[in-house]
Amino acid sequence: MFDKLAGIEQRYRELEQEMARPEIAGDYDRLQALAREHSSLQEIVQILNEYRRVEKSLSDARTIAAEAGDPEMTELAREEIATNESRVEELEAKLRRALIPKGKFDD
């Protein structure tokens, strides 16, 4: 799944660069087609970015829980871990749903 997501993210960035080219601004049809494709990938990229942010937060909380000498900090880190683990699962499910190909009538 993550290999496919990396490809989608790369295509999203390519589309941004392509739409920024001055010669594309004069070609309305081409610009519109690029913008449509860019828009269709935007939700997936946003979910992926949030997933990465939550994964980083989860990793940081695990480190704090393992290294904290203060019981209060350890408890706070464990609460953060529980919250982030459930959020990671939600985001993974959202990513799987977002990767399902859309039908021609979905838009």
Biopython code that builds the backbone (N, CA, C, O; Angstrom):
import numpy as np
from Bio.PDB.StructureBuilder import StructureBuilder

atoms = [
    (1, "MET", "N", (0.826, -1.190, 0.000)),
    (1, "MET", "CA", (0.000, 0.000, 0.000)),
    (1, "MET", "C", (0.872, 1.256, 0.000)),
    (1, "MET", "O", (0.588, 2.218, -0.714)),
    (2, "PHE", "N", (1.936, 1.239, 0.806)),
    (2, "PHE", "CA", (2.746, 2.445, 0.934)),
    (2, "PHE", "C", (3.577, 2.725, -0.315)),
    (2, "PHE", "O", (3.928, 3.876, -0.575)),
    (3, "ASP", "N", (3.897, 1.683, -1.094)),
    (3, "ASP", "CA", (4.575, 1.919, -2.370)),
    (3, "ASP", "C", (3.653, 2.681, -3.317)),
    (3, "ASP", "O", (4.069, 3.621, -3.994)),
    (4, "LYS", "N", (2.402, 2.258, -3.349)),
    (4, "LYS", "CA", (1.415, 2.936, -4.193)),
    (4, "LYS", "C", (1.218, 4.375, -3.726)),
    (4, "LYS", "O", (1.109, 5.285, -4.549)),
    (5, "LEU", "N", (1.171, 4.586, -2.417)),
    (5, "LEU", "CA", (1.010, 5.931, -1.867)),
    (5, "LEU", "C", (2.193, 6.824, -2.221)),
    (5, "LEU", "O", (2.015, 8.012, -2.489)),
    (6, "ALA", "N", (3.387, 6.266, -2.222)),
    (6, "ALA", "CA", (4.570, 7.045, -2.593)),
    (6, "ALA", "C", (4.462, 7.492, -4.048)),
    (6, "ALA", "O", (4.817, 8.623, -4.382)),
    (7, "GLY", "N", (3.976, 6.613, -4.907)),
    (7, "GLY", "CA", (3.782, 6.965, -6.308)),
    (7, "GLY", "C", (2.730, 8.047, -6.487)),
    (7, "GLY", "O", (2.886, 8.942, -7.318)),
    (8, "ILE", "N", (1.671, 7.963, -5.715)),
    (8, "ILE", "CA", (0.607, 8.965, -5.780)),
    (8, "ILE", "C", (1.135, 10.315, -5.311)),
    (8, "ILE", "O", (0.860, 11.349, -5.919)),
    (9, "GLU", "N", (1.892, 10.289, -4.228)),
    (9, "GLU", "CA", (2.452, 11.542, -3.710)),
    (9, "GLU", "C", (3.420, 12.167, -4.718)),
    (9, "GLU", "O", (3.435, 13.384, -4.901)),
    (10, "GLN", "N", (4.221, 11.329, -5.363)),
    (10, "GLN", "CA", (5.147, 11.830, -6.377)),
    (10, "GLN", "C", (4.376, 12.447, -7.547)),
    (10, "GLN", "O", (4.746, 13.514, -8.035)),
    (11, "ARG", "N", (3.331, 11.796, -7.989)),
    (11, "ARG", "CA", (2.516, 12.325, -9.092)),
    (11, "ARG", "C", (1.868, 13.649, -8.697)),
    (11, "ARG", "O", (1.785, 14.567, -9.513)),
    (12, "TYR", "N", (1.413, 13.751, -7.460)),
    (12, "TYR", "CA", (0.805, 14.977, -6.939)),
    (12, "TYR", "C", (1.809, 16.129, -7.035)),
    (12, "TYR", "O", (1.463, 17.225, -7.475)),
    (13, "ARG", "N", (3.047, 15.876, -6.622)),
    (13, "ARG", "CA", (4.101, 16.913, -6.685)),
    (13, "ARG", "C", (4.431, 17.274, -8.139)),
    (13, "ARG", "O", (4.643, 18.443, -8.461)),
    (14, "GLU", "N", (4.472, 16.270, -9.000)),
    (14, "GLU", "CA", (4.727, 16.522, -10.428)),
    (14, "GLU", "C", (3.637, 17.413, -11.023)),
    (14, "GLU", "O", (3.920, 18.327, -11.797)),
    (15, "LEU", "N", (2.397, 17.133, -10.651)),
    (15, "LEU", "CA", (1.280, 17.945, -11.154)),
    (15, "LEU", "C", (1.398, 19.388, -10.679)),
    (15, "LEU", "O", (1.127, 20.314, -11.443)),
    (16, "GLU", "N", (1.798, 19.586, -9.427)),
    (16, "GLU", "CA", (1.992, 20.944, -8.916)),
    (16, "GLU", "C", (3.042, 21.684, -9.733)),
    (16, "GLU", "O", (2.857, 22.847, -10.093)),
    (17, "GLN", "N", (4.141, 21.002, -10.022)),
    (17, "GLN", "CA", (5.209, 21.620, -10.810)),
    (17, "GLN", "C", (4.745, 21.912, -12.239)),
    (17, "GLN", "O", (5.037, 22.969, -12.797)),
    (18, "GLU", "N", (4.030, 20.974, -12.804)),
    (18, "GLU", "CA", (3.531, 21.144, -14.172)),
    (18, "GLU", "C", (2.566, 22.325, -14.268)),
    (18, "GLU", "O", (2.643, 23.120, -15.205)),
    (19, "MET", "N", (1.659, 22.436, -13.299)),
    (19, "MET", "CA", (0.686, 23.530, -13.329)),
    (19, "MET", "C", (1.348, 24.889, -13.114)),
    (19, "MET", "O", (0.794, 25.915, -13.507)),
    (20, "ALA", "N", (2.517, 24.903, -12.498)),
    (20, "ALA", "CA", (3.219, 26.158, -12.239)),
    (20, "ALA", "C", (4.007, 26.648, -13.452)),
    (20, "ALA", "O", (4.477, 27.785, -13.466)),
    (21, "ARG", "N", (4.152, 25.806, -14.458)),
    (21, "ARG", "CA", (4.904, 26.211, -15.650)),
    (21, "ARG", "C", (4.131, 27.287, -16.414)),
    (21, "ARG", "O", (2.927, 27.149, -16.630)),
    (22, "PRO", "N", (4.815, 28.356, -16.822)),
    (22, "PRO", "CA", (4.141, 29.470, -17.512)),
    (22, "PRO", "C", (3.442, 29.066, -18.810)),
    (22, "PRO", "O", (2.383, 29.607, -19.130)),
    (23, "GLU", "N", (4.009, 28.138, -19.549)),
    (23, "GLU", "CA", (3.391, 27.753, -20.825)),
    (23, "GLU", "C", (2.077, 26.994, -20.622)),
    (23, "GLU", "O", (1.244, 26.956, -21.528)),
    (24, "ILE", "N", (1.884, 26.404, -19.475)),
    (24, "ILE", "CA", (0.636, 25.697, -19.181)),
    (24, "ILE", "C", (-0.489, 26.696, -18.905)),
    (24, "ILE", "O", (-1.651, 26.422, -19.208)),
    (25, "ALA", "N", (-0.154, 27.835, -18.342)),
    (25, "ALA", "CA", (-1.175, 28.843, -18.013)),
    (25, "ALA", "C", (-1.953, 29.275, -19.259)),
    (25, "ALA", "O", (-3.127, 29.633, -19.164)),
    (26, "GLY", "N", (-1.313, 29.241, -20.406)),
    (26, "GLY", "CA", (-1.978, 29.629, -21.645)),
    (26, "GLY", "C", (-2.822, 28.530, -22.269)),
    (26, "GLY", "O", (-3.637, 28.801, -23.151)),
    (27, "ASP", "N", (-2.640, 27.315, -21.829)),
    (27, "ASP", "CA", (-3.381, 26.173, -22.366)),
    (27, "ASP", "C", (-4.463, 25.779, -21.358)),
    (27, "ASP", "O", (-4.249, 24.917, -20.506)),
    (28, "TYR", "N", (-5.617, 26.418, -21.468)),
    (28, "TYR", "CA", (-6.694, 26.245, -20.492)),
    (28, "TYR", "C", (-7.125, 24.786, -20.368)),
    (28, "TYR", "O", (-7.315, 24.297, -19.255)),
    (29, "ASP", "N", (-7.280, 24.091, -21.478)),
    (29, "ASP", "CA", (-7.741, 22.694, -21.425)),
    (29, "ASP", "C", (-6.739, 21.807, -20.682)),
    (29, "ASP", "O", (-7.118, 20.973, -19.860)),
    (30, "ARG", "N", (-5.467, 22.001, -20.985)),
    (30, "ARG", "CA", (-4.415, 21.213, -20.322)),
    (30, "ARG", "C", (-4.369, 21.548, -18.822)),
    (30, "ARG", "O", (-4.263, 20.653, -17.983)),
    (31, "LEU", "N", (-4.449, 22.829, -18.501)),
    (31, "LEU", "CA", (-4.432, 23.265, -17.113)),
    (31, "LEU", "C", (-5.621, 22.688, -16.351)),
    (31, "LEU", "O", (-5.477, 22.244, -15.212)),
    (32, "GLN", "N", (-6.768, 22.694, -16.965)),
    (32, "GLN", "CA", (-7.968, 22.158, -16.330)),
    (32, "GLN", "C", (-7.827, 20.651, -16.077)),
    (32, "GLN", "O", (-8.222, 20.159, -15.020)),
    (33, "ALA", "N", (-7.272, 19.930, -17.035)),
    (33, "ALA", "CA", (-7.077, 18.487, -16.871)),
    (33, "ALA", "C", (-6.083, 18.205, -15.744)),
    (33, "ALA", "O", (-6.295, 17.300, -14.937)),
    (34, "LEU", "N", (-5.005, 18.976, -15.690)),
    (34, "LEU", "CA", (-4.020, 18.805, -14.629)),
    (34, "LEU", "C", (-4.627, 19.130, -13.264)),
    (34, "LEU", "O", (-4.385, 18.421, -12.287)),
    (35, "ALA", "N", (-5.405, 20.191, -13.201)),
    (35, "ALA", "CA", (-6.040, 20.596, -11.945)),
    (35, "ALA", "C", (-7.023, 19.533, -11.458)),
    (35, "ALA", "O", (-7.118, 19.278, -10.258)),
    (36, "ARG", "N", (-7.750, 18.918, -12.379)),
    (36, "ARG", "CA", (-8.687, 17.853, -11.997)),
    (36, "ARG", "C", (-7.944, 16.660, -11.398)),
    (36, "ARG", "O", (-8.342, 16.116, -10.369)),
    (37, "GLU", "N", (-6.852, 16.265, -12.067)),
    (37, "GLU", "CA", (-6.073, 15.135, -11.556)),
    (37, "GLU", "C", (-5.445, 15.484, -10.203)),
    (37, "GLU", "O", (-5.441, 14.667, -9.283)),
    (38, "HIS", "N", (-4.922, 16.691, -10.095)),
    (38, "HIS", "CA", (-4.315, 17.157, -8.840)),
    (38, "HIS", "C", (-5.349, 17.114, -7.715)),
    (38, "HIS", "O", (-5.056, 16.653, -6.611)),
    (39, "SER", "N", (-6.533, 17.588, -7.997)),
    (39, "SER", "CA", (-7.608, 17.610, -7.008)),
    (39, "SER", "C", (-8.001, 16.198, -6.586)),
    (39, "SER", "O", (-8.310, 15.961, -5.418)),
    (40, "SER", "N", (-7.991, 15.270, -7.523)),
    (40, "SER", "CA", (-8.376, 13.891, -7.203)),
    (40, "SER", "C", (-7.357, 13.214, -6.283)),
    (40, "SER", "O", (-7.706, 12.284, -5.557)),
    (41, "LEU", "N", (-6.119, 13.666, -6.307)),
    (41, "LEU", "CA", (-5.070, 13.084, -5.465)),
    (41, "LEU", "C", (-4.900, 13.806, -4.134)),
    (41, "LEU", "O", (-4.275, 13.283, -3.212)),
    (42, "GLN", "N", (-5.453, 14.996, -4.039)),
    (42, "GLN", "CA", (-5.230, 15.850, -2.876)),
    (42, "GLN", "C", (-5.675, 15.198, -1.564)),
    (42, "GLN", "O", (-4.951, 15.260, -0.571)),
    (43, "GLU", "N", (-6.835, 14.585, -1.548)),
    (43, "GLU", "CA", (-7.334, 13.961, -0.312)),
    (43, "GLU", "C", (-6.389, 12.863, 0.164)),
    (43, "GLU", "O", (-6.092, 12.767, 1.355)),
    (44, "ILE", "N", (-5.919, 12.040, -0.760)),
    (44, "ILE", "CA", (-5.014, 10.952, -0.402)),
    (44, "ILE", "C", (-3.728, 11.505, 0.196)),
    (44, "ILE", "O", (-3.246, 11.002, 1.211)),
    (45, "VAL", "N", (-3.177, 12.528, -0.425)),
    (45, "VAL", "CA", (-1.925, 13.130, 0.056)),
    (45, "VAL", "C", (-2.138, 13.764, 1.433)),
    (45, "VAL", "O", (-1.265, 13.671, 2.296)),
    (46, "GLN", "N", (-3.270, 14.397, 1.643)),
    (46, "GLN", "CA", (-3.550, 14.998, 2.957)),
    (46, "GLN", "C", (-3.662, 13.930, 4.041)),
    (46, "GLN", "O", (-3.131, 14.102, 5.139)),
    (47, "ILE", "N", (-4.343, 12.840, 3.743)),
    (47, "ILE", "CA", (-4.464, 11.743, 4.713)),
    (47, "ILE", "C", (-3.080, 11.150, 4.997)),
    (47, "ILE", "O", (-2.747, 10.858, 6.146)),
    (48, "LEU", "N", (-2.287, 10.976, 3.950)),
    (48, "LEU", "CA", (-0.941, 10.427, 4.111)),
    (48, "LEU", "C", (-0.080, 11.337, 4.981)),
    (48, "LEU", "O", (0.660, 10.853, 5.837)),
    (49, "ASN", "N", (-0.168, 12.637, 4.772)),
    (49, "ASN", "CA", (0.601, 13.576, 5.592)),
    (49, "ASN", "C", (0.179, 13.511, 7.059)),
    (49, "ASN", "O", (1.021, 13.550, 7.955)),
    (50, "GLU", "N", (-1.123, 13.411, 7.296)),
    (50, "GLU", "CA", (-1.603, 13.293, 8.675)),
    (50, "GLU", "C", (-1.147, 11.968, 9.281)),
    (50, "GLU", "O", (-0.757, 11.917, 10.448)),
    (51, "TYR", "N", (-1.195, 10.905, 8.497)),
    (51, "TYR", "CA", (-0.738, 9.599, 8.962)),
    (51, "TYR", "C", (0.720, 9.681, 9.401)),
    (51, "TYR", "O", (1.075, 9.174, 10.465)),
    (52, "ARG", "N", (1.554, 10.307, 8.602)),
    (52, "ARG", "CA", (2.970, 10.449, 8.943)),
    (52, "ARG", "C", (3.153, 11.272, 10.222)),
    (52, "ARG", "O", (3.996, 10.949, 11.058)),
    (53, "ARG", "N", (2.366, 12.327, 10.365)),
    (53, "ARG", "CA", (2.467, 13.173, 11.556)),
    (53, "ARG", "C", (2.096, 12.377, 12.806)),
    (53, "ARG", "O", (2.781, 12.463, 13.826)),
    (54, "VAL", "N", (1.020, 11.609, 12.728)),
    (54, "VAL", "CA", (0.567, 10.816, 13.873)),
    (54, "VAL", "C", (1.577, 9.703, 14.178)),
    (54, "VAL", "O", (1.849, 9.422, 15.345)),
    (55, "GLU", "N", (2.131, 9.074, 13.149)),
    (55, "GLU", "CA", (3.158, 8.049, 13.344)),
    (55, "GLU", "C", (4.372, 8.624, 14.068)),
    (55, "GLU", "O", (4.933, 7.981, 14.955)),
    (56, "LYS", "N", (4.771, 9.823, 13.689)),
    (56, "LYS", "CA", (5.915, 10.494, 14.343)),
    (56, "LYS", "C", (5.585, 10.774, 15.801)),
    (56, "LYS", "O", (6.408, 10.531, 16.684)),
    (57, "SER", "N", (4.397, 11.278, 16.056)),
    (57, "SER", "CA", (3.965, 11.552, 17.421)),
    (57, "SER", "C", (3.919, 10.267, 18.248)),
    (57, "SER", "O", (4.293, 10.261, 19.421)),
    (58, "LEU", "N", (3.464, 9.200, 17.639)),
    (58, "LEU", "CA", (3.411, 7.901, 18.307)),
    (58, "LEU", "C", (4.815, 7.423, 18.649)),
    (58, "LEU", "O", (5.055, 6.945, 19.758)),
    (59, "SER", "N", (5.722, 7.545, 17.727)),
    (59, "SER", "CA", (7.108, 7.153, 17.962)),
    (59, "SER", "C", (7.733, 7.968, 19.093)),
    (59, "SER", "O", (8.422, 7.424, 19.957)),
    (60, "ASP", "N", (7.485, 9.273, 19.076)),
    (60, "ASP", "CA", (8.005, 10.144, 20.134)),
    (60, "ASP", "C", (7.433, 9.755, 21.494)),
    (60, "ASP", "O", (8.158, 9.716, 22.488)),
    (61, "ALA", "N", (6.140, 9.471, 21.537)),
    (61, "ALA", "CA", (5.498, 9.084, 22.798)),
    (61, "ALA", "C", (6.061, 7.760, 23.312)),
    (61, "ALA", "O", (6.249, 7.592, 24.517)),
    (62, "ARG", "N", (6.326, 6.839, 22.421)),
    (62, "ARG", "CA", (6.913, 5.554, 22.832)),
    (62, "ARG", "C", (8.308, 5.761, 23.420)),
    (62, "ARG", "O", (8.679, 5.130, 24.410)),
    (63, "THR", "N", (9.069, 6.648, 22.799)),
    (63, "THR", "CA", (10.408, 6.954, 23.308)),
    (63, "THR", "C", (10.320, 7.573, 24.697)),
    (63, "THR", "O", (11.066, 7.195, 25.600)),
    (64, "ILE", "N", (9.416, 8.515, 24.863)),
    (64, "ILE", "CA", (9.244, 9.163, 26.168)),
    (64, "ILE", "C", (8.813, 8.139, 27.221)),
    (64, "ILE", "O", (9.320, 8.148, 28.342)),
    (65, "ALA", "N", (7.883, 7.264, 26.860)),
    (65, "ALA", "CA", (7.404, 6.256, 27.808)),
    (65, "ALA", "C", (8.529, 5.315, 28.233)),
    (65, "ALA", "O", (8.592, 4.886, 29.385)),
    (66, "ALA", "N", (9.403, 5.004, 27.300)),
    (66, "ALA", "CA", (10.494, 4.078, 27.600)),
    (66, "ALA", "C", (11.606, 4.729, 28.415)),
    (66, "ALA", "O", (12.258, 4.072, 29.226)),
    (67, "GLU", "N", (11.817, 6.027, 28.193)),
    (67, "GLU", "CA", (12.957, 6.695, 28.811)),
    (67, "GLU", "C", (12.604, 7.580, 29.999)),
    (67, "GLU", "O", (13.491, 7.971, 30.758)),
    (68, "ALA", "N", (11.355, 7.896, 30.170)),
    (68, "ALA", "CA", (10.967, 8.835, 31.235)),
    (68, "ALA", "C", (11.166, 8.198, 32.604)),
    (68, "ALA", "O", (10.778, 7.055, 32.845)),
    (69, "GLY", "N", (11.772, 8.960, 33.476)),
    (69, "GLY", "CA", (11.945, 8.486, 34.843)),
    (69, "GLY", "C", (10.789, 8.926, 35.728)),
    (69, "GLY", "O", (10.585, 8.399, 36.822)),
    (70, "ASP", "N", (10.050, 9.884, 35.241)),
    (70, "ASP", "CA", (8.928, 10.446, 35.992)),
    (70, "ASP", "C", (7.661, 9.640, 35.699)),
    (70, "ASP", "O", (7.268, 9.527, 34.538)),
    (71, "PRO", "N", (7.024, 9.085, 36.710)),
    (71, "PRO", "CA", (5.804, 8.284, 36.491)),
    (71, "PRO", "C", (4.684, 9.080, 35.818)),
    (71, "PRO", "O", (3.924, 8.529, 35.022)),
    (72, "GLU", "N", (4.582, 10.354, 36.131)),
    (72, "GLU", "CA", (3.539, 11.186, 35.526)),
    (72, "GLU", "C", (3.778, 11.352, 34.022)),
    (72, "GLU", "O", (2.840, 11.278, 33.227)),
    (73, "MET", "N", (5.034, 11.576, 33.640)),
    (73, "MET", "CA", (5.367, 11.701, 32.205)),
    (73, "MET", "C", (5.118, 10.374, 31.478)),
    (73, "MET", "O", (4.629, 10.348, 30.349)),
    (74, "THR", "N", (5.462, 9.290, 32.147)),
    (74, "THR", "CA", (5.249, 7.969, 31.550)),
    (74, "THR", "C", (3.763, 7.725, 31.307)),
    (74, "THR", "O", (3.377, 7.212, 30.256)),
    (75, "GLU", "N", (2.934, 8.091, 32.277)),
    (75, "GLU", "CA", (1.481, 7.915, 32.139)),
    (75, "GLU", "C", (0.931, 8.777, 31.008)),
    (75, "GLU", "O", (0.100, 8.321, 30.222)),
    (76, "LEU", "N", (1.396, 10.020, 30.926)),
    (76, "LEU", "CA", (0.953, 10.901, 29.831)),
    (76, "LEU", "C", (1.363, 10.330, 28.477)),
    (76, "LEU", "O", (0.591, 10.368, 27.519)),
    (77, "ALA", "N", (2.578, 9.804, 28.407)),
    (77, "ALA", "CA", (3.059, 9.210, 27.155)),
    (77, "ALA", "C", (2.216, 7.990, 26.789)),
    (77, "ALA", "O", (1.907, 7.783, 25.615)),
    (78, "ARG", "N", (1.846, 7.192, 27.765)),
    (78, "ARG", "CA", (1.021, 6.006, 27.494)),
    (78, "ARG", "C", (-0.368, 6.393, 26.988)),
    (78, "ARG", "O", (-0.928, 5.732, 26.113)),
    (79, "GLU", "N", (-0.910, 7.461, 27.543)),
    (79, "GLU", "CA", (-2.204, 7.955, 27.057)),
    (79, "GLU", "C", (-2.084, 8.422, 25.603)),
    (79, "GLU", "O", (-2.953, 8.155, 24.773)),
    (80, "GLU", "N", (-0.993, 9.120, 25.321)),
    (80, "GLU", "CA", (-0.746, 9.587, 23.948)),
    (80, "GLU", "C", (-0.579, 8.401, 23.000)),
    (80, "GLU", "O", (-1.062, 8.431, 21.868)),
    (81, "ILE", "N", (0.098, 7.371, 23.463)),
    (81, "ILE", "CA", (0.288, 6.168, 22.648)),
    (81, "ILE", "C", (-1.063, 5.547, 22.301)),
    (81, "ILE", "O", (-1.317, 5.209, 21.145)),
    (82, "ALA", "N", (-1.919, 5.399, 23.296)),
    (82, "ALA", "CA", (-3.241, 4.796, 23.060)),
    (82, "ALA", "C", (-4.044, 5.627, 22.056)),
    (82, "ALA", "O", (-4.664, 5.079, 21.145)),
    (83, "THR", "N", (-4.028, 6.933, 22.227)),
    (83, "THR", "CA", (-4.759, 7.818, 21.322)),
    (83, "THR", "C", (-4.210, 7.712, 19.899)),
    (83, "THR", "O", (-4.963, 7.589, 18.933)),
    (84, "ASN", "N", (-2.884, 7.762, 19.794)),
    (84, "ASN", "CA", (-2.269, 7.743, 18.469)),
    (84, "ASN", "C", (-2.392, 6.390, 17.782)),
    (84, "ASN", "O", (-2.513, 6.327, 16.558)),
    (85, "GLU", "N", (-2.361, 5.311, 18.551)),
    (85, "GLU", "CA", (-2.530, 3.994, 17.932)),
    (85, "GLU", "C", (-3.910, 3.866, 17.299)),
    (85, "GLU", "O", (-4.038, 3.342, 16.193)),
    (86, "SER", "N", (-4.931, 4.333, 17.982)),
    (86, "SER", "CA", (-6.272, 4.250, 17.389)),
    (86, "SER", "C", (-6.381, 5.194, 16.187)),
    (86, "SER", "O", (-7.044, 4.868, 15.203)),
    (87, "ARG", "N", (-5.739, 6.348, 16.263)),
    (87, "ARG", "CA", (-5.770, 7.300, 15.135)),
    (87, "ARG", "C", (-5.036, 6.722, 13.925)),
    (87, "ARG", "O", (-5.484, 6.902, 12.793)),
    (88, "VAL", "N", (-3.929, 6.037, 14.145)),
    (88, "VAL", "CA", (-3.194, 5.400, 13.050)),
    (88, "VAL", "C", (-4.089, 4.380, 12.351)),
    (88, "VAL", "O", (-4.123, 4.319, 11.122)),
    (89, "GLU", "N", (-4.805, 3.590, 13.126)),
    (89, "GLU", "CA", (-5.717, 2.599, 12.541)),
    (89, "GLU", "C", (-6.804, 3.277, 11.707)),
    (89, "GLU", "O", (-7.131, 2.811, 10.615)),
    (90, "GLU", "N", (-7.359, 4.367, 12.215)),
    (90, "GLU", "CA", (-8.379, 5.113, 11.469)),
    (90, "GLU", "C", (-7.813, 5.642, 10.153)),
    (90, "GLU", "O", (-8.449, 5.538, 9.104)),
    (91, "LEU", "N", (-6.618, 6.207, 10.223)),
    (91, "LEU", "CA", (-6.015, 6.783, 9.021)),
    (91, "LEU", "C", (-5.648, 5.708, 8.009)),
    (91, "LEU", "O", (-5.783, 5.925, 6.804)),
    (92, "GLU", "N", (-5.188, 4.556, 8.476)),
    (92, "GLU", "CA", (-4.903, 3.452, 7.556)),
    (92, "GLU", "C", (-6.172, 3.023, 6.824)),
    (92, "GLU", "O", (-6.144, 2.770, 5.620)),
    (93, "ALA", "N", (-7.280, 2.943, 7.552)),
    (93, "ALA", "CA", (-8.561, 2.578, 6.937)),
    (93, "ALA", "C", (-8.983, 3.643, 5.923)),
    (93, "ALA", "O", (-9.462, 3.313, 4.838)),
    (94, "LYS", "N", (-8.806, 4.914, 6.275)),
    (94, "LYS", "CA", (-9.145, 5.993, 5.338)),
    (94, "LYS", "C", (-8.285, 5.919, 4.084)),
    (94, "LYS", "O", (-8.775, 6.145, 2.977)),
    (95, "LEU", "N", (-7.005, 5.603, 4.254)),
    (95, "LEU", "CA", (-6.114, 5.480, 3.094)),
    (95, "LEU", "C", (-6.551, 4.325, 2.195)),
    (95, "LEU", "O", (-6.573, 4.462, 0.972)),
    (96, "ARG", "N", (-6.897, 3.193, 2.798)),
    (96, "ARG", "CA", (-7.360, 2.050, 1.998)),
    (96, "ARG", "C", (-8.614, 2.414, 1.195)),
    (96, "ARG", "O", (-8.732, 2.076, 0.018)),
    (97, "ARG", "N", (-9.554, 3.116, 1.864)),
    (97, "ARG", "CA", (-10.778, 3.525, 1.161)),
    (97, "ARG", "C", (-10.456, 4.529, 0.055)),
    (97, "ARG", "O", (-11.041, 4.477, -1.027)),
    (98, "ALA", "N", (-9.537, 5.429, 0.328)),
    (98, "ALA", "CA", (-9.196, 6.456, -0.661)),
    (98, "ALA", "C", (-8.499, 5.847, -1.879)),
    (98, "ALA", "O", (-8.541, 6.421, -2.967)),
    (99, "LEU", "N", (-7.868, 4.702, -1.702)),
    (99, "LEU", "CA", (-7.166, 4.054, -2.819)),
    (99, "LEU", "C", (-8.086, 3.234, -3.711)),
    (99, "LEU", "O", (-7.678, 2.798, -4.787)),
    (100, "ILE", "N", (-9.317, 3.020, -3.275)),
    (100, "ILE", "CA", (-10.270, 2.281, -4.111)),
    (100, "ILE", "C", (-10.562, 3.121, -5.338)),
    (100, "ILE", "O", (-10.961, 4.279, -5.212)),
    (101, "PRO", "N", (-10.369, 2.556, -6.533)),
    (101, "PRO", "CA", (-10.619, 3.326, -7.755)),
    (101, "PRO", "C", (-12.055, 3.839, -7.801)),
    (101, "PRO", "O", (-13.001, 3.136, -7.446)),
    (102, "LYS", "N", (-12.182, 5.052, -8.237)),
    (102, "LYS", "CA", (-13.503, 5.688, -8.352)),
    (102, "LYS", "C", (-14.150, 5.271, -9.671)),
    (102, "LYS", "O", (-13.486, 5.086, -10.691)),
    (103, "GLY", "N", (-15.448, 5.136, -9.607)),
    (103, "GLY", "CA", (-16.199, 4.837, -10.828)),
    (103, "GLY", "C", (-16.452, 6.124, -11.615)),
    (103, "GLY", "O", (-16.214, 7.222, -11.113)),
    (104, "LYS", "N", (-16.927, 5.984, -12.830)),
    (104, "LYS", "CA", (-17.113, 7.177, -13.668)),
    (104, "LYS", "C", (-18.222, 8.085, -13.160)),
    (104, "LYS", "O", (-18.271, 9.256, -13.536)),
    (105, "PHE", "N", (-19.114, 7.577, -12.316)),
    (105, "PHE", "CA", (-20.208, 8.388, -11.803)),
    (105, "PHE", "C", (-19.948, 8.906, -10.380)),
    (105, "PHE", "O", (-20.810, 9.570, -9.802)),
    (106, "ASP", "N", (-18.775, 8.611, -9.813)),
    (106, "ASP", "CA", (-18.479, 9.031, -8.434)),
    (106, "ASP", "C", (-18.353, 10.539, -8.282)),
    (106, "ASP", "O", (-18.679, 11.072, -7.221)),
    (107, "ASP", "N", (-17.899, 11.228, -9.290)),
    (107, "ASP", "CA", (-17.737, 12.682, -9.177)),
    (107, "ASP", "C", (-19.084, 13.342, -9.290)),
    (107, "ASP", "O", (-19.178, 14.568, -9.221)),
]
sb = StructureBuilder()
sb.init_structure("model")
sb.init_model(0)
sb.init_chain("A")
sb.init_seg("    ")
for serial, (resi, resn, name, xyz) in enumerate(atoms, 1):
    if name == "N":
        sb.init_residue(resn, " ", resi, " ")
    sb.init_atom(name, np.array(xyz, "f"), 0.0, 1.0, " ", f" {name:<3s}", serial, name[0])
structure = sb.get_structure()
